[in-house]
């Protein structure tokens, strides 16, 4: 049995996402607002044991990485429409399912696993859901077969962009070994 803390230490990283680019307001003196999110290798056996989870058959042969803790976006401006939107025609309301599909597709295009000296690995599938406390839960399914990650890669970095926020979560592979095997 692997202790929950051990699984969290090597296979999960709490990263701060900072808004980049033209975010009008909200940054104040301290710069753009930051949000903490947890990036976790869900298919690593220590994480599976600690969380007592099982994933569907379709996940086999893939790395499943989750990002949890981001606030729901797209709720509009807190005090009425944005200044530039005041003079535009209102857009029709979008079906929540359609909105999630569009968000998942944008995330799929802006997400990758990077390794030094090798091509990045793009996700085969991306899902957007709701996690604890009404926060977003993003799931990225990366294929193992085309470009498997090896201990010799030393470090891997998940890179993704979510609207105006970007994150890079770096993982040291030497810390993700169990009985001499890389567990991802």
N, C-alpha and C positions, 0 to 999 in steps of 0.2 A: 504494500500500500504506500502510495506517495502522499506526503503531507500537502495540503492545499497551498501552504506558503511556499514550498519548494516549487510547485508547478507554476505559481504566479511569478516567482523570482526569475526564472530563465525563459519561460514561454509567454510571458505577458509583459508589456511595457506601458506605463502610463505616460502619455505624451501630451504636451500642450500644443493646441492648434491655434495659430494666430491668423487673424485676418490679414490678407495681403492686397495690395492694389488700391483701387479707389473706393474705399469704404468711407463714405461721408459720415462724420460724427461718430460718437460712441467710443472713440479711442481716448479722448481726454488727454491729460498731460502724460500719462504713462504709456501712450501708444495704443495700438489696436487692441480690442478686447481679446482675451485668450480663454480657451475652453479646454478642460482636461478630458481626455478620452483614453480608454484602455484598448490596446491592440493585443490580440491573443491568438496563438496557434491552436485552434480548436481540435485539430486532428492528432496532435501529439499525445502519445499514450499517457504521460503523466497528467495532462490536462483532462483527458477523458476519465481517468481513474479518480482524480480529485473532484470532478464535477458529477461523476456517476452518470455520464451522458453516453448516448449512442446516436450516431448520425445515420441517415438513410443510406442504402446500398450505393446510390449514385455518387456519394462522396468518396468512395474508395478510389484509389489511384489519383487523388488530388490532395493538395494542401488547402485546408480551410482556415482562413484568417478572419477574425471578427474585429470590428471596431465599435465600441459601445461608449455611450456617454455624451454624444453630441446632442445639442438642443434641436428640436424640430425647427426647420426653417420654412420660410414662405408664408408665415402667418400674417404678413402685412406690416405696415408701420404702426407703432403703438398709438400715435395720435393722429389718425386720419391718413390720407394718401401722401405719398412722397411728393415733394414740391413739383418734380417734373411730370408726375402722373396726374396732377390736378386738371390739366387741360387736355388729356387724352381720353379717347373713348374707353369705357370700362371693358376689360376682357371678360369673356364668358367664364363662369366657374368651371374648373377642370375636375373631372372625375378623380377621386383619390387613387384609385387603382392605376389610372393612366399616368397620373403624376408620379407614382412610385416607379412605374416602368421607365418613364423618361429619366428620372433621377438615377435609376440603376444603370441605364445605358450610358449616361454621362460619366458616372463613376467608373464604369468598365473601361471607358476610353482614357481616363486620366489616372489609372492605377497600374502599378507594376511592382515587381520584386526586382531589386537591383543587386548585382554581384559584380565585384571588381573583375574586369577583363572578360566578361561574358555578356551575351545579349540579355536584356531584361526579360522577365517572364510576365506575360499579360494574363489577366484572369480570363477563364473560359466562361464564367458566369458570375453575376453580381446580384445580390438580393438586398432589398431595403425593407426593414421592419421596425417595429416599435419594441424597445427594450424596457428595462425597469425604470420606473419613475417618468414614463412618457418620453424618454430620450430615444434617439435613433439607435438602431442596431444595424450595422452594415456587415454583410457577409460576402467574402471574396473567395471564389473557388479557382485555384490555380492548378493546372495539369502537372503531374509528376513525370509523366512518361516522356515528354518532348525534351525537357531540359532539367533533369533532376538536380536538386541541391545536394551538394556533397560537403563533407566536413572540411575538405581542402579549400572550399570557398571562404572559410574563416568567418566572414560577416555577411549578413543579408540585410537589406533595408526595404521595408514596405514604404512606398511613396504613393500618396493619393492626394487629390484635390477635391474639396467639397465646397462648391460655391466659392466664396472669397477666402476660404481657409485651406491651408495645405499642411500636410504632416509628413514627417519622415521618422519612422520607428525602426531603429537599428537593433539587430539581434546578433550576439556573439555565438556562433555555432558550437564552440568548445564548451559552452555552458548548457548546451541542449543535447548532451550525450547521456545515454543510459546504457550501462554495461557495454561500453565501447561502440554503441550504435547511435547514429544521429536520429533523434526522435522529433519529427515534424508532422 
